[in-house]
Amino acid sequence: MRAERLIWFLPLIAVLLLAGLLWRGLYTHDEVIPSARVGHPLPAVSLPRLDAPEQIVDRAALVARAPLLVNFFASWCGPCQVEHPLLAELARKGVVIVGIAYKDAPADTRRFLQRLGNPFMEVLMDRQGRALIEFGASGVPESFLVDRQGRIVWHQPGPLTEEVIAKALMPRLAALDGKAREARR
């Protein structure tokens, strides 16, 4: 009789163990997810402008604006809408942000920006999603901080939050600004 009870409890124990591992994986994670692109040059992308699709913006044009934050977003992306006010606040503080609309129709991107405001210095279109892959990103929203040498120095997978901005992005931007001042002396 005891062996029969044990046989009934083994699947329950297995399910509970799996549930525990799943919970641990979801709620106890590192703060930083490593990115293969951090420390490497900005990818050689060439993307059309939202407002003038015949004009192509390449890597050199992006690096000329550095330091800058490259933000992948989409009008259909819920978390992108949530992080949008934070991007607007960063733009008000003088952070140069280039937005790359991922797999989005230009008309939808325009409506999104008209409705929520446009925090981007430039909006580029990644209609096929190749630029996102070149950056080593896995979805939207994702952000990349680029230094004046054109290297990616920081990557935020997922939406920006006030905490991420305060603890990770702003200190890195301040360090980049400090290095730029030293180089000018």
C-alpha positions as CSV (number, residue, x, y, z in Angstrom):
1,M,0.0,0.0,0.0
2,R,2.8,2.4,0.8
3,A,4.5,1.9,-2.6
4,E,1.2,2.7,-4.3
5,R,0.9,6.0,-2.5
6,L,4.5,6.9,-3.3
7,I,3.8,6.3,-7.0
8,W,0.9,8.8,-6.8
9,F,3.0,11.4,-5.1
10,L,6.0,11.3,-7.4
11,P,4.3,13.2,-10.3
12,L,3.1,15.8,-7.8
13,I,6.6,16.2,-6.4
14,A,8.0,16.5,-9.9
15,V,5.4,19.2,-10.8
16,L,6.2,21.1,-7.6
17,L,9.9,21.0,-8.3
18,L,9.5,22.2,-11.8
19,A,7.2,25.0,-10.7
20,G,9.8,26.0,-8.1
21,L,12.5,26.1,-10.7
22,L,10.3,28.1,-13.1
23,W,9.5,30.6,-10.3
24,R,13.1,30.9,-9.4
25,G,14.0,31.6,-13.1
26,L,11.3,34.2,-13.5
27,Y,11.8,36.1,-10.3
28,T,15.4,35.8,-9.2
29,H,17.5,37.0,-12.1
30,D,20.6,39.1,-12.5
31,E,20.2,42.8,-13.1
32,V,22.2,42.7,-16.3
33,I,21.8,40.4,-19.2
34,P,25.1,40.2,-21.1
35,S,25.0,41.5,-24.6
36,A,27.4,40.2,-27.3
37,R,27.4,43.7,-28.8
38,V,28.6,45.7,-25.8
39,G,32.2,46.8,-26.3
40,H,31.9,46.3,-30.1
41,P,31.4,48.9,-32.8
42,L,27.9,50.0,-33.8
43,P,26.7,47.6,-36.6
44,A,27.0,48.9,-40.2
45,V,23.4,49.6,-40.7
46,S,21.8,51.8,-43.3
47,L,18.1,52.7,-42.7
48,P,15.6,55.1,-44.2
49,R,14.3,58.1,-42.3
50,L,10.6,58.0,-41.4
51,D,10.1,61.6,-42.6
52,A,12.2,61.2,-45.8
53,P,12.4,57.5,-46.8
54,E,14.6,58.4,-49.8
55,Q,17.3,59.5,-47.3
56,I,19.4,56.8,-45.8
57,V,21.1,57.1,-42.4
58,D,24.2,54.9,-42.0
59,R,26.6,54.1,-39.2
60,A,28.8,57.1,-39.8
61,A,25.8,59.5,-39.5
62,L,24.8,57.9,-36.2
63,V,28.3,58.0,-34.7
64,A,28.5,61.7,-35.6
65,R,25.7,62.3,-33.2
66,A,27.2,60.2,-30.3
67,P,27.0,59.8,-27.5
68,L,23.5,58.7,-28.2
69,L,20.9,56.2,-27.2
70,V,19.5,54.0,-29.9
71,N,16.0,52.8,-29.0
72,F,14.2,50.1,-30.9
73,F,10.4,50.5,-30.6
74,A,7.2,49.7,-32.4
75,S,3.7,51.2,-32.4
76,W,2.2,47.8,-31.7
77,C,4.5,47.2,-28.7
78,G,2.8,47.7,-25.3
79,P,6.0,48.0,-23.3
80,C,7.2,50.6,-25.8
81,Q,4.2,52.8,-24.9
82,V,5.0,52.4,-21.2
83,E,8.6,53.5,-21.6
84,H,7.8,56.3,-24.0
85,P,7.3,59.0,-21.2
86,L,10.8,58.1,-19.9
87,L,12.3,58.6,-23.3
88,A,10.6,62.0,-23.5
89,E,12.0,62.9,-20.1
90,L,15.5,61.9,-21.3
91,A,15.1,64.0,-24.4
92,R,14.1,67.0,-22.3
93,K,17.3,66.5,-20.3
94,G,19.3,66.7,-23.6
95,V,20.0,63.0,-24.2
96,V,20.3,62.4,-28.0
97,I,17.9,59.5,-28.8
98,V,17.6,57.8,-32.2
99,G,14.5,55.7,-32.5
100,I,14.4,52.7,-34.8
101,A,10.9,51.6,-35.6
102,Y,10.9,47.8,-35.8
103,K,8.7,46.0,-38.3
104,D,6.3,48.9,-38.3
105,A,4.3,50.6,-41.1
106,P,5.4,54.2,-41.4
107,A,1.8,55.4,-41.0
108,D,1.5,53.5,-37.8
109,T,4.8,54.9,-36.5
110,R,3.7,58.4,-37.3
111,R,0.4,57.9,-35.5
112,F,2.2,56.5,-32.5
113,L,4.5,59.5,-32.3
114,Q,1.7,62.0,-32.9
115,R,-0.3,60.4,-30.0
116,L,2.6,60.1,-27.5
117,G,5.0,62.8,-28.7
118,N,8.3,62.4,-30.4
119,P,11.3,62.2,-28.1
120,F,13.7,61.1,-30.9
121,M,16.2,63.3,-32.7
122,E,15.8,60.9,-35.7
123,V,13.4,58.1,-36.4
124,L,14.6,55.4,-38.7
125,M,12.6,52.5,-40.2
126,D,13.6,48.8,-39.8
127,R,10.8,47.3,-41.8
128,Q,12.4,43.9,-42.3
129,G,13.9,43.7,-38.8
130,R,17.5,43.2,-40.0
131,A,18.9,46.1,-38.0
132,L,17.5,44.6,-34.8
133,I,19.3,41.4,-35.5
134,E,22.5,43.2,-36.4
135,F,22.4,44.9,-33.0
136,G,22.0,41.6,-31.3
137,A,18.6,42.4,-29.9
138,S,15.8,40.0,-29.5
139,G,12.7,42.2,-29.5
140,V,11.3,45.6,-28.7
141,P,11.8,47.7,-26.8
142,E,15.6,47.6,-26.5
143,S,18.1,50.4,-26.0
144,F,21.8,50.8,-26.8
145,L,24.2,53.5,-25.6
146,V,26.8,54.4,-28.1
147,D,30.0,56.4,-27.3
148,R,31.8,58.9,-29.4
149,Q,34.0,56.3,-30.9
150,G,30.9,54.4,-32.2
151,R,31.1,51.6,-29.7
152,I,28.1,50.2,-27.9
153,V,28.9,50.7,-24.2
154,W,25.6,49.6,-22.7
155,H,22.5,47.6,-23.6
156,Q,19.1,47.5,-22.0
157,P,17.0,44.5,-23.1
158,G,13.3,45.3,-22.4
159,P,11.8,48.6,-21.5
160,L,13.7,51.4,-19.7
161,T,12.5,52.1,-16.2
162,E,13.2,54.9,-13.8
163,E,15.5,52.6,-11.8
164,V,17.5,51.5,-14.9
165,I,17.8,55.1,-16.0
166,A,19.0,56.3,-12.6
167,K,21.3,53.4,-11.8
168,A,22.7,52.4,-15.2
169,L,22.1,54.8,-18.0
170,M,22.7,58.2,-16.4
171,P,26.0,57.2,-14.7
172,R,27.3,55.8,-18.0
173,L,26.2,59.0,-19.9
174,A,27.9,61.1,-17.2
175,A,31.1,59.1,-17.6
176,L,31.0,59.5,-21.4
177,D,30.5,63.3,-21.0
178,G,33.4,63.4,-18.5
179,K,35.7,61.6,-21.0
180,A,34.7,64.0,-23.7
181,R,35.6,67.0,-21.6
182,E,39.0,65.5,-20.7
183,A,39.7,64.9,-24.4
184,R,39.0,68.5,-25.3
185,R,41.5,69.8,-22.8
